[in-house]
Amino acid sequence: MLMNNPSLFLIFCSSILIGSVCAMALIWLFGIEISELERFSQFPEKWTVLEFIWNATAGIILIGSIRAVYVALHGHYYGEPSNEPPNSGAGWGT
């Protein structure tokens, strides 16, 4: 069966959308407080350490979610056609 794979641009756009939704859900679930836009113009002078940590954590979650979705979609559509793991002998002492 021949399957038409989506373009890499479509995978990238899909990963931004799906990853952002996942990140928003995680940020809401853990109660991470993101600063308002006016606070970003006052960035290092008037920020507290806790405010910096919250915003940095939210940024890391957002970037990580987008990358995870992209890697999963890319691996699903463009991965190896075999069912073998990439390094089948790893960890078995052979």
C-alpha positions as CSV (number, residue, x, y, z in Angstrom):
1,M,0.0,0.0,0.0
2,L,1.5,3.3,-1.1
3,M,0.9,6.2,1.3
4,N,1.3,9.8,0.6
5,N,3.1,11.4,3.5
6,P,2.3,15.0,4.4
7,S,4.9,17.7,3.7
8,L,7.4,18.7,6.4
9,F,5.8,22.1,6.4
10,L,2.4,20.6,7.2
11,I,4.0,18.5,10.0
12,F,5.7,21.6,11.4
13,C,2.4,23.6,11.4
14,S,0.5,20.7,12.9
15,S,3.1,20.3,15.6
16,I,2.9,24.0,16.5
17,L,-0.9,23.8,16.9
18,I,-1.0,20.4,18.7
19,G,2.0,21.2,20.9
20,S,0.7,24.6,21.9
21,V,-2.6,23.0,23.0
22,C,-0.7,20.4,25.0
23,A,1.5,23.1,26.6
24,M,-1.6,25.2,27.5
25,A,-3.2,22.2,29.1
26,L,0.0,21.4,31.1
27,I,0.4,25.1,32.2
28,W,-3.2,25.2,33.3
29,L,-2.9,21.8,35.1
30,F,0.1,22.8,37.1
31,G,-1.1,26.4,37.7
32,I,1.9,28.1,36.2
33,E,1.4,31.8,36.2
34,I,2.5,33.6,33.0
35,S,3.1,37.4,33.3
36,E,1.0,39.9,31.4
37,L,2.5,41.5,28.3
38,E,3.2,44.8,30.1
39,R,5.5,43.0,32.5
40,F,7.7,41.7,29.7
41,S,8.7,45.3,28.8
42,Q,10.0,45.6,32.4
43,F,12.0,42.5,32.1
44,P,15.0,42.2,34.3
45,E,14.6,45.3,36.4
46,K,11.2,44.8,38.0
47,W,10.8,41.0,37.8
48,T,11.0,38.8,40.9
49,V,12.9,35.5,40.8
50,L,9.6,33.6,41.1
51,E,8.1,35.4,38.2
52,F,11.2,34.6,36.1
53,I,11.0,30.9,37.1
54,W,7.3,30.7,36.2
55,N,7.8,32.3,32.8
56,A,10.9,30.3,32.0
57,T,9.1,27.0,33.0
58,A,6.1,27.9,30.7
59,G,8.5,28.6,27.8
60,I,10.3,25.4,28.3
61,I,7.0,23.5,28.4
62,L,5.9,25.2,25.2
63,I,9.1,24.6,23.2
64,G,9.3,21.0,24.5
65,S,5.7,20.2,23.6
66,I,6.1,21.5,20.1
67,R,9.3,19.6,19.6
68,A,7.9,16.4,21.0
69,V,4.9,16.5,18.7
70,Y,7.1,17.3,15.7
71,V,9.4,14.3,16.5
72,A,6.5,12.0,17.0
73,L,4.7,13.0,13.7
74,H,8.0,13.0,11.7
75,G,8.8,9.5,13.1
76,H,5.3,8.3,12.3
77,Y,5.3,9.4,8.7
78,Y,9.0,9.3,7.8
79,G,10.3,6.7,10.2
80,E,12.0,3.4,9.3
81,P,9.7,1.0,7.5
82,S,10.9,-2.0,9.6
83,N,9.5,-2.9,13.0
84,E,13.0,-3.4,14.5
85,P,14.3,-0.8,16.9
86,P,17.0,1.5,15.6
87,N,19.8,-0.3,17.6
88,S,18.4,-3.7,18.4
89,G,21.6,-4.9,20.2
90,A,21.9,-2.0,22.6
91,G,22.0,-3.0,26.3
92,W,22.2,-6.7,25.8
93,G,25.9,-7.0,26.0
94,T,26.4,-8.3,22.4
